């Protein structure tokens, strides 16, 4: 699985139980604690996910998942558990 999708699933895992997941603003600290790998790679993944419309980078250190990203992760995340 490519790393940008892993990053999307990490974000999804953090926000999925929030009543308003697309309004939840993740800090870089939250993401660093959950995501494995070097931060510069995570930033590249976030940039690619933003280009795909799956996340919005609010500032350089915060990110939120979009409706498109949440829907994609919600549909495909359980497939990883099979």
SEZASE-222304 format. One record per residue: residue in one letter; chain; x, z, y of N, C-alpha, C in turn. Coordinates in Angstrom, 2 decimals, decimal comma, always signed. Layout:
<atoms>
ATOM rest kette     nxx     nzz     nyy    caxx    cazz    cayy     cxx     czz     cyy
ATOM    a     A       X       Z       Y       X       Z       Y       X       Z       Y
...
</atoms>
This chain:
<atoms>
ATOM rest kette     nxx     nzz     nyy    caxx    cazz    cayy     cxx     czz     cyy
ATOM    x     A   +0,86   +0,00   -1,18   +0,00   +0,00   +0,00   +0,90   +0,00   +1,24
ATOM    x     A   +0,52   -0,77   +2,25   +1,39   -0,81   +3,41   +1,24   +0,45   +4,27
ATOM    x     A   +2,28   +0,73   +5,03   +2,34   +2,01   +5,74   +1,30   +2,13   +6,85
ATOM    x     A   +0,90   +1,01   +7,46   -0,10   +1,14   +8,52   -1,45   +1,59   +7,96
ATOM    x     A   -1,78   +1,16   +6,76   -3,02   +1,59   +6,12   -2,92   +3,06   +5,73
ATOM    x     A   -1,76   +3,50   +5,26   -1,55   +4,92   +4,98   -1,73   +5,75   +6,25
ATOM    x     A   -1,25   +5,24   +7,36   -1,41   +5,94   +8,63   -2,88   +6,00   +9,01
ATOM    x     A   -3,61   +4,91   +8,82   -5,05   +4,90   +9,10   -5,76   +5,93   +8,22
ATOM    x     A   -5,41   +5,99   +6,94   -6,04   +6,95   +6,04   -5,68   +8,39   +6,42
ATOM    x     A   -4,50   +8,60   +6,93   -4,12   +9,94   +7,41   -5,00  +10,34   +8,58
ATOM    x     A   -5,19   +9,43   +9,51   -6,05   +9,70  +10,67   -7,48   +9,94  +10,19
ATOM    x     A   -7,95   +9,09   +9,31   -9,30   +9,24   +8,76   -9,47  +10,61   +8,10
ATOM    x     A   -8,48  +11,02   +7,32   -8,54  +12,31   +6,65   -8,65  +13,48   +7,62
ATOM    x     A   -8,05  +13,34   +8,78   -8,09  +14,40   +9,79   -9,45  +14,45  +10,48
ATOM    x     A  -10,04  +13,29  +10,76  -11,25  +13,25  +11,58  -12,56  +13,11  +10,81
ATOM    x     A  -12,51  +12,81   +9,53  -13,72  +12,42   +8,79  -14,82  +13,49   +8,77
ATOM    x     A  -14,47  +14,75   +8,84  -15,49  +15,80   +8,81  -15,91  +16,27  +10,20
ATOM    x     A  -15,35  +15,66  +11,22  -15,72  +16,00  +12,59  -17,08  +15,37  +12,89
ATOM    x     A  -17,97  +16,08  +13,61  -19,29  +15,52  +13,92  -19,21  +14,21  +14,72
ATOM    x     A  -18,16  +14,03  +15,48  -17,96  +12,81  +16,27  -16,53  +12,32  +16,06
ATOM    x     A  -16,26  +11,75  +14,89  -14,87  +11,41  +14,53  -14,21  +10,41  +15,47
ATOM    x     A  -14,97   +9,51  +16,06  -14,36   +8,51  +16,94  -14,08   +9,08  +18,33
ATOM    x     A  -14,58  +10,27  +18,61  -14,28  +10,94  +19,89  -13,14  +11,93  +19,75
ATOM    x     A  -12,70  +12,18  +18,53  -11,63  +13,14  +18,28  -10,30  +12,53  +18,72
ATOM    x     A   -9,58  +13,25  +19,56   -8,28  +12,79  +20,03   -7,20  +13,53  +19,23
ATOM    x     A   -6,44  +12,79  +18,45   -5,35  +13,38  +17,67   -4,09  +13,44  +18,52
ATOM    x     A   -3,40  +14,54  +18,44   -2,11  +14,63  +19,11   -1,03  +14,18  +18,14
ATOM    x     A   +0,10  +13,86  +18,68   +1,22  +13,46  +17,82   +1,60  +14,60  +16,88
ATOM    x     A   +1,44  +15,83  +17,32   +1,76  +16,98  +16,48   +0,90  +16,99  +15,21
ATOM    x     A   -0,40  +16,75  +15,37   -1,29  +16,73  +14,20   -0,89  +15,63  +13,22
ATOM    x     A   -0,55  +14,49  +13,76   -0,19  +13,35  +12,93   +1,15  +13,58  +12,23
ATOM    x     A   +2,10  +14,15  +12,94   +3,43  +14,42  +12,35   +3,31  +15,39  +11,18
ATOM    x     A   +2,43  +16,39  +11,32   +2,27  +17,38  +10,25   +1,67  +16,78   +8,99
ATOM    x     A   +0,87  +15,74   +9,12   +0,18  +15,14   +7,97   +0,85  +13,88   +7,44
ATOM    x     A   +1,52  +13,14   +8,30   +2,08  +11,83   +7,92   +3,54  +11,99   +7,52
ATOM    x     A   +3,88  +11,42   +6,39   +5,28  +11,44   +5,96   +5,98  +10,21   +6,52
ATOM    x     A   +7,24  +10,37   +6,78   +8,04   +9,26   +7,28   +8,49   +9,49   +8,70
ATOM    x     A   +9,42   +8,67   +9,14   +9,97   +8,81  +10,49   +8,93   +8,49  +11,57
ATOM    x     A   +8,99   +9,22  +12,66   +8,02   +9,06  +13,73   +8,05   +7,65  +14,31
ATOM    x     A   +9,22   +7,03  +14,43   +9,28   +5,67  +14,99   +8,51   +4,68  +14,13
ATOM    x     A   +8,47   +4,89  +12,81   +7,67   +4,04  +11,93   +6,18   +4,29  +12,13
ATOM    x     A   +5,82   +5,55  +12,33   +4,42   +5,88  +12,58   +3,95   +5,21  +13,87
ATOM    x     A   +4,79   +5,23  +14,89   +4,45   +4,59  +16,18   +4,24   +3,09  +15,98
ATOM    x     A   +5,09   +2,46  +15,17   +4,91   +1,03  +14,87   +3,58   +0,79  +14,16
ATOM    x     A   +3,26   +1,67  +13,20   +1,99   +1,55  +12,49   +0,82   +1,70  +13,45
ATOM    x     A   +0,90   +2,68  +14,35   -0,18   +2,91  +15,32   -0,36   +1,70  +16,23
ATOM    x     A   +0,74   +1,11  +16,63   +0,67   -0,08  +17,48   +0,00   -1,23  +16,73
ATOM    x     A   +0,35   -1,42  +15,46   -0,26   -2,48  +14,65   -1,75   -2,19  +14,42
ATOM    x     A   -2,08   -0,92  +14,18   -3,48   -0,55  +14,00   -4,28   -0,76  +15,28
ATOM    x     A   -3,65   -0,52  +16,41   -4,33   -0,76  +17,68   -4,55   -2,26  +17,88
ATOM    x     A   -3,56   -3,06  +17,52   -3,71   -4,52  +17,61   -4,87   -5,01  +16,72
ATOM    x     A   -5,07   -4,35  +15,58   -6,16   -4,70  +14,66   -7,51   -4,14  +15,09
ATOM    x     A   -7,51   -3,26  +16,11   -8,75   -2,67  +16,59   -9,20   -1,44  +15,81
ATOM    x     A   -8,29   -0,86  +15,00   -8,64   +0,30  +14,19   -8,44   +1,63  +14,90
ATOM    x     A   -7,54   +1,67  +15,86   -7,30   +2,89  +16,63   -7,12   +2,53  +18,09
ATOM    x     A   -7,24   +3,55  +18,92   -6,93   +3,41  +20,34   -5,87   +4,44  +20,68
ATOM    x     A   -4,79   +3,98  +21,25   -3,77   +4,91  +21,71   -4,13   +5,28  +23,14
ATOM    x     A   -4,52   +6,55  +23,30   -4,97   +7,02  +24,60   -3,79   +7,21  +25,53
ATOM    x     A   -2,75   +7,78  +25,02   -1,47   +7,91  +25,71   -0,42   +7,64  +24,64
ATOM    x     A   +0,81   +7,74  +25,00   +1,84   +7,48  +23,99   +1,86   +8,56  +22,90
ATOM    x     A   +1,23   +9,71  +23,18   +1,29  +10,80  +22,20   -0,08  +11,18  +21,64
ATOM    x     A   -1,13  +10,41  +21,95   -2,45  +10,71  +21,41   -3,11   +9,42  +20,91
ATOM    x     A   -3,99   +9,58  +19,93   -4,65   +8,43  +19,32   -6,04   +8,84  +18,87
ATOM    x     A   -6,95   +7,88  +18,88   -8,28   +8,12  +18,32   -8,65   +6,93  +17,44
ATOM    x     A   -9,45   +7,19  +16,43   -9,89   +6,13  +15,53  -11,11   +5,45  +16,16
ATOM    x     A  -11,21   +4,15  +16,00  -12,35   +3,40  +16,51  -13,44   +3,35  +15,45
ATOM    x     A  -14,63   +2,90  +15,85  -15,71   +2,71  +14,87  -15,27   +1,75  +13,77
ATOM    x     A  -14,58   +0,68  +14,17  -14,10   -0,31  +13,20  -13,12   +0,33  +12,22
ATOM    x     A  -12,19   +1,12  +12,73  -11,22   +1,79  +11,87  -11,86   +2,81  +10,97
ATOM    x     A  -12,82   +3,57  +11,51  -13,50   +4,59  +10,71  -14,30   +3,93   +9,59
ATOM    x     A  -15,03   +2,87   +9,91  -15,81   +2,16   +8,89  -14,92   +1,58   +7,80
ATOM    x     A  -13,83   +0,97   +8,20  -12,89   +0,39   +7,23  -12,35   +1,48   +6,30
ATOM    x     A  -11,88   +2,57   +6,88  -11,31   +3,65   +6,07  -12,37   +4,29   +5,18
ATOM    x     A  -13,56   +4,45   +5,72  -14,65   +5,06   +4,96  -15,01   +4,22   +3,73
ATOM    x     A  -15,00   +2,90   +3,89  -15,33   +2,00   +2,79  -14,22   +1,89   +1,76
ATOM    x     A  -12,98   +1,92   +2,22  -11,86   +1,64   +1,31  -11,15   +2,89   +0,81
ATOM    x     A  -11,24   +4,01   +1,50  -10,52   +5,22   +1,10  -10,88   +5,68   -0,30
ATOM    x     A  -12,16   +5,74   -0,67  -12,49   +6,17   -2,04  -11,90   +5,28   -3,12
ATOM    x     A  -11,64   +4,02   -2,80  -11,07   +3,12   -3,80   -9,68   +3,58   -4,24
ATOM    x     A   -9,00   +4,32   -3,38   -7,67   +4,82   -3,75   -7,76   +5,91   -4,80
ATOM    x     A   -8,88   +6,55   -4,90   -9,03   +7,66   -5,82   -9,33   +7,20   -7,25
ATOM    x     A   -9,60   +5,91   -7,44   -9,93   +5,40   -8,78   -8,69   +5,29   -9,65
</atoms>
